[in-house]
């Protein structure tokens, strides 16, 4: 394993900074420093981290292998983006979510070329450049996913959001399942539905979207701990608060959708 870093001037000693998300080079290890030919530096080997504080070395190795496999087999793509639960701490994930921005319709091929090599289930989502831009404009869940991701190439700035209330109403209905099936859902399912609800709320209120901000708002609005929600340790008071919040947000969305129709 080799890393390329630049010598920086310090007040007492010059220094070299290397990224925290790396394979090898643990704290306290001795390394050899030697000059590097500038012409030999490959920019293609750099990956970009967004909203990710730390990735375990094993996961980082998987990310590099994933991108290398796709890079060698699939040409003419705009970007490779890894997101979802894989980037959370620990190893409690079922598969790896990969967003491939490309003009080629190669979803099955993407999954088929990766699983045999890494023995990991892959959930690949394909966008062309235009549809990916559109998704980030109108869909709060996609904006949330991109707030914490690793990408092969640098991401463009997040586009300005567009409030399409009919679309948001359709997305909100998913979270109604929690009200109708409260007694039959697992904690993880309830967490996912509450997360969907709160993400839409924050999007409409023009507040920051991140895993931390969504979970903070869930705790605040429903007066619960996230782990209690995930572990399904909830009482009927949560259901009452959730239902009231859902109805209030639904009414706001429907009202704004009607106003927009009248204007148009």
N, C-alpha and C positions, 0 to 999 in steps of 0.2 A: 504493500500500500504506500502510495506517495501522495503528498499534498503540495500544492503550489501556493506560496504566501509571499507577501511583500514586506521588506524591512521598513519599519517606521521609526522616526526620530523620537526619542524620549528625553525627558529633562535630565536624567542621570545616566540611563542606559538605553541604547537602541533596542527595539523589540520586534517580535514577529507575532502577528495575530492569526489564529486559525479558528475556523467555525466550530461551535460546540457540537453540532450534528455531524459526526464523522465516524468512520470505521477505523479503529486502532488509535494509536497515539494517546494513551491514557495519561491522566494527571500523574506526574512524578516519573514518567518514563524518560530515558535519555534518548536523544535523537542526533543524527548527523546533519549539519547544515552545510550546503555547498551551492555554488553559483549555478543558475539554470539559464539555458539559452532561451531568450525571449521568443525566438521564432518557433520553438518547439511547444509553446503553450497552446493547448487545445481548449477553446471556449466551450465546445460541445459537451465536455465532461462535467460542467458545473450544473447543479440543480438549484432550484429556488424554493425557499421556505416562506410560507405565509401563515401567520398566526400560530406557528408551531415553535414551542419553546425547546422541546427536546424530543428526539427520536432514538429509541434503543438501537444499539449497534446492529443487532440482528435484523431489525426492521429496516434500518438504513441499507443494509446489504441487499435485502429483498427488493427495495425500491430501485437501487442501482441495477440489479439484475433484470427486473421488470422492464425498465426503460431501455436497457441494452437489447433485450430480446425484441421488443417492439421496434426499436430503431433499426435493427438489422433486417427485420422481415417486412416492415410496412414503410413505404416511402410516401413522400408528399403529404405529410400531416402538418397541421398548424401547431399543435401542442399535445403533450401527454400530461394529464393532471391526476394525481392520486389524492383521494379524500376519504371522508367517512371514519368509521370506528377504528380502522386500522391505525390511524394516527393518534388515537387516545393512548394514555398510559396503560401498561399491562398487555396481555395477549388474549384478551377476551373479545375476539372478533371471529365472525363466521366466514367472511370473504373479504376481498379487497375491491374497493370501488375505483374504477379507472374511467376517467373522462378522456375520450380521444376526439380531438377537434380535427376533422378531416373531411374532405369531399368524397372519400371512398366509403361505400357501404360494406364494412368488413367486420361487423360485430362478432359473428360466430368465429371467424378466422382469428380475431384477437384473443378470444377465450381459448380456442383450441391450441394455439401455438404456445400459450403460457402455462396452462395447467400441467401438461406432460413434463415440462422442464422443471417446474418448481413445486408441483403437487399441492397447489393452492387454488381454491375456488376463486374465480374472478367474475366480478359483475361489471361488465363494460357498458358505458353509455356513450353513444356516438352523436356528435353534433357537427354540422357544417359551421363555418365561421359566422354566418348570418344568424342561424337559429340559436347558437350559443349566446350571441350578443342579445338577442331578443329575450331569451330565458333569464338572463341576468337583469334585464330591465324590468320585467313584470313579475318574476317569481321569487318570493322571499326565501323559499327553501334552497334554491340554487345559489342565491347570494350568501346564505348561511354556510352552505357547503364549501364555497370558494373562500370564505373567510378563514378557513383552516385547511390548507392543502400543501402539497409539494408538486412542483411542475418542472417539466423538462426545459421549457423556455420561460422567459420573463412574461408575467401576465400584464395585459394592458390595464390601465386604470379602470376601476369599476364604473360602468356606464350610469348615467343619471336614471333613477328609477321612474317608472310610469305606473300610475295607479289605475289598473284596469279592474274595476270593482266586480264585474261579472265573473272574470277569471278568479279573483280572490274569493268570491262567494262559493265557486265550485271547489276550490281548494279547502275552504273552511269546513265544508260538509263532511270531509273525512274525519274531522275531530268530533263530530256528533256521535260517532260510534261509541265513544267512551261513555256518553250519557245513556245510550240505549242498551249497552252491553256491559255495564260497570261490573256486575257480579261474575262475569265470565272471562274477562280479559286478564292477562298476566300483568305484572308490574312493568315489564319492559314495553308491552304494548300500550299501556296507559301513559308511560313516559313519552313515547313517540307521538301519541295523539295530543298530549298537553304541549309538547314541544312545537308541533305544527301550529296549534292554536296561538301560542305566544309569539311565534315567529311572524305570523301574519299581523298580529297586533302591533308589534314593534315596527314592522315595515310601514304600516299605515300611519303610525305616529312619528315616523321619520326618526327613529332612534337607532342606535348602533346595533348591528346584527353580528353576534358571535355566540359560540356555545356558552360562554360565561355570562353574557348579558341575558340570554334566553333563560338560563337556569336561575339567574338572580331574580328575574321577573316572575318566574313560576313560584319561587319561594315567597316572594313579596305578596303576590296577588292571592295565593291560596294558603299561605301560612303553613307550609309543609317543608320538610327536608327532601332533597332530591333522592337520597338513598332510600327514604321511606317510600317514595313514589315508585322507584325501580323495584323495590322488594315487596311491593304491594301491601304495605302496612298503612292502610288508609281507612278512615271512617266515613260515614255518610255525610259528614259536614263538608268534606272535600268535594263530594259530588254536588252538593247544594251550591257551594261557591263556584265550582267549575261551570255548572249549568247556567247560573246567573250571569257569569262573565261571558259565556258563549252567546247567550241570547242578546246581550247588550251589544257585543261586537257584530253579531249577525245583523241586527237592526241598523247599525251604523253603516255597514257595507251596503245593505239593500237600499237604504235611503240615499246614499251617495250614487249608487248605480242608477237609480231613478232620476236623480238630478242631471246626471250626465246624459241620459237618454233624452231628456227634455231639451237640453242645450243643443244636442245634435239634431 
